[in-house]
Amino acid sequence: MSLGRSFTPPLQFVLFTAEAKRQLIAAGFQLLNESSDWNLQPGGRYFFTRNMSCLIAFAVGEKYRVGNGIHVIAAHTDSPCLKLKPRTASSKSDYLMVNVQTYGAGLWHTWFDRDLSVAGRVILKAGDGSFTHTLVKVKRPILRVPTLAIHLDRSVNTDGFKPNLESHLVPLLAMKLKEESADGSIQPCSSKATHHSLLLEVLAKELDCKVNEIMGIELNVCDTQPSCLGGGKNEFIFSGRLDNLASSYCALRSLVDTCKSPSDLADETAIRMVALFDNEEVGSNSVQGAGAPTMFQAMRRIVSCLTSDHIGEGAFERTIRTSFLVSADMAHGVHPNFLDKYEEHHRPELQKGLVIKHNANQRYATSSVTAFLFKEVAEIYKIPVQEFVVRNDMGCGSTIGPILASGVGIRTVDCGIPQLSMHSVREICGKEDVDIAYKHFMAFFRSFSSIDRNLSIDF
């Protein structure tokens, strides 16, 4: 199976979660409701979602016993982007504009002169007065953020392109004088409108509903250019949102494909889990982010459901002590034009496998023990692996690994697929690296229980 050839990120994170839900149901996983009782059984496969942007899926080994570990691959589903403000309608010099706010630390200059559209969630009112939320994506380009001509800014190539994110990063929607309704009549443009009627009509057409049925919107701006293979030998993936949907996709497929048949879990003594979170790019402090106790609440509930009365105290705590978390987030591949930005002996290359991330100041949660265990998985299956540390004279990014590791004290390794153009509207990674990550995650689920038993250490 070549995931690199088939990987195409959806337009934004709630759409990825919806696609993940579809794939899990198709694979036979049972959808759980956090507000209802759970009836879990050894050999069972389950999942639940939160806010349509966070997902926890897990499979219980046939030989699981309470106190055995939960083996988790965790990733985040969000990416830096432009989000529509609550009041999107504005106009300047006869242009209809759409007000946006920046989400995360994006390379915002890359959003200029791109064919843009919108995707996200819409709340609709039904004929009986009830409300539903549905997902929408407008595939055709409807927005554009044009750059200023060089004739009007001669210093841009010498002093750099430094747009004001409030006043210069506002997409154009249409010309003010040509705003028409669905029936072709001209609609007056009101400065007091929350959203342009034209934008609502575009959404209504996409959703096959009436404009007055749209009660609320939660939309992101997105690039309409599809993902593709590139490079002289088609060795690269050119795409938006590789950070971090590539990791989320590999994690999801590795769980599904290691639990396809009952025999896959017949000798498993642990629980295999994938946890996909929202809002990492802004700190994870949300109800659907890694800062919330979602994953650990699920773990405690799973242990409780599978615990009989005679097990004794501390079942959840014992489970955590034998559990292991792989925090998967994209990594910095070495950039050939900026070699001095990388530590001399830790320059991850594309097409050379997953990167284990280290940081003495705990910006990553990797320890010598967790790195060894994860590398041992790779060694058994002859899978390449790399390591990364940031230069001492540069700051270091972080991810969900330290947040989750410190939540209840679970052993954690931080790793990622190497890429270039991180946080650009258009990113790049190696096609082979997606397949390597998938195989490494598959190997982790299949072999970690036996590898961990061979490690003698006082926790």
Rosetta blueprint (number, residue, H / E / L):
1 M L
2 S L
3 L H
4 G H
5 R H
6 S H
7 F L
8 T L
9 P L
10 P L
11 L L
12 Q L
13 F H
14 V H
15 L H
16 F H
17 T H
18 A H
19 E H
20 A H
21 K H
22 R H
23 Q H
24 L H
25 I H
26 A H
27 A L
28 G L
29 F L
30 Q E
31 L E
32 L L
33 N L
34 E L
35 S L
36 S L
37 D L
38 W L
39 N L
40 L L
41 Q L
42 P L
43 G L
44 G L
45 R E
46 Y E
47 F E
48 F E
49 T E
50 R E
51 N L
52 M L
53 S L
54 C E
55 L E
56 I E
57 A E
58 F E
59 A E
60 V E
61 G L
62 E L
63 K L
64 Y L
65 R L
66 V L
67 G L
68 N L
69 G L
70 I E
71 H E
72 V E
73 I E
74 A E
75 A E
76 H E
77 T L
78 D L
79 S L
80 P L
81 C E
82 L E
83 K E
84 L E
85 K E
86 P E
87 R E
88 T E
89 A E
90 S E
91 S E
92 K E
93 S L
94 D L
95 Y E
96 L E
97 M E
98 V E
99 N E
100 V E
101 Q E
102 T E
103 Y E
104 G L
105 A L
106 G L
107 L L
108 W H
109 H H
110 T H
111 W H
112 F L
113 D L
114 R L
115 D L
116 L E
117 S E
118 V E
119 A E
120 G E
121 R E
122 V E
123 I E
124 L E
125 K E
126 A L
127 G L
128 D L
129 G L
130 S L
131 F E
132 T E
133 H E
134 T E
135 L E
136 V E
137 K E
138 V L
139 K L
140 R L
141 P L
142 I L
143 L E
144 R E
145 V L
146 P L
147 T L
148 L L
149 A L
150 I H
151 H H
152 L H
153 D L
154 R L
155 S L
156 V H
157 N H
158 T H
159 D H
160 G L
161 F L
162 K L
163 P L
164 N L
165 L L
166 E L
167 S L
168 H L
169 L L
170 V L
171 P L
172 L E
173 L E
174 A E
175 M E
176 K H
177 L H
178 K H
179 E L
180 E E
181 S L
182 A L
183 D L
184 G L
185 S L
186 I E
187 Q L
188 P L
189 C L
190 S L
191 S L
192 K L
193 A L
194 T L
195 H L
196 H L
197 S H
198 L H
199 L H
200 L H
201 E H
202 V H
203 L H
204 A H
205 K H
206 E H
207 L H
208 D L
209 C L
210 K L
211 V H
212 N H
213 E H
214 I E
215 M E
216 G E
217 I E
218 E E
219 L E
220 N E
221 V E
222 C E
223 D E
224 T L
225 Q L
226 P L
227 S L
228 C E
229 L E
230 G E
231 G L
232 G L
233 K L
234 N L
235 E L
236 F E
237 I E
238 F E
239 S E
240 G L
241 R L
242 L H
243 D H
244 N H
245 L H
246 A H
247 S H
248 S H
249 Y H
250 C H
251 A H
252 L H
253 R H
254 S H
255 L H
256 V H
257 D H
258 T L
259 C L
260 K L
261 S L
262 P H
263 S H
264 D H
265 L H
266 A L
267 D L
268 E L
269 T L
270 A L
271 I E
272 R E
273 M E
274 V E
275 A E
276 L E
277 F E
278 D L
279 N L
280 E H
281 E H
282 V H
283 G L
284 S L
285 N L
286 S L
287 V L
288 Q L
289 G L
290 A L
291 G L
292 A L
293 P L
294 T H
295 M H
296 F H
297 Q H
298 A H
299 M H
300 R H
301 R H
302 I H
303 V H
304 S H
305 C H
306 L L
307 T L
308 S L
309 D L
310 H L
311 I L
312 G L
313 E L
314 G L
315 A H
316 F H
317 E H
318 R H
319 T H
320 I H
321 R H
322 T L
323 S L
324 F E
325 L E
326 V E
327 S E
328 A E
329 D L
330 M L
331 A E
332 H E
333 G L
334 V L
335 H L
336 P L
337 N L
338 F L
339 L H
340 D H
341 K H
342 Y L
343 E L
344 E L
345 H L
346 H L
347 R L
348 P L
349 E L
350 L L
351 Q L
352 K L
353 G L
354 L E
355 V E
356 I E
357 K E
358 H L
359 N L
360 A L
361 N L
362 Q L
363 R L
364 Y L
365 A L
366 T L
367 S L
368 S H
369 V H
370 T H
371 A H
372 F H
373 L H
374 F H
375 K H
376 E H
377 V H
378 A H
379 E H
380 I H
381 Y L
382 K L
383 I L
384 P L
385 V E
386 Q E
387 E E
388 F E
389 V L
390 V L
391 R L
392 N L
393 D L
394 M L
395 G L
396 C L
397 G L
398 S L
399 T L
400 I H
401 G H
402 P H
403 I H
404 L H
405 A H
406 S H
407 G H
408 V H
409 G L
410 I L
411 R E
412 T E
413 V E
414 D E
415 C E
416 G E
417 I L
418 P E
419 Q E
420 L E
421 S L
422 M L
423 H L
424 S L
425 V L
426 R L
427 E E
428 I E
429 C E
430 G E
431 K H
432 E H
433 D H
434 V H
435 D H
436 I H
437 A H
438 Y H
439 K H
440 H H
441 F H
442 M H
443 A H
444 F H
445 F H
446 R H
447 S H
448 F H
449 S H
450 S H
451 I H
452 D H
453 R H
454 N L
455 L L
456 S L
457 I L
458 D L
459 F L
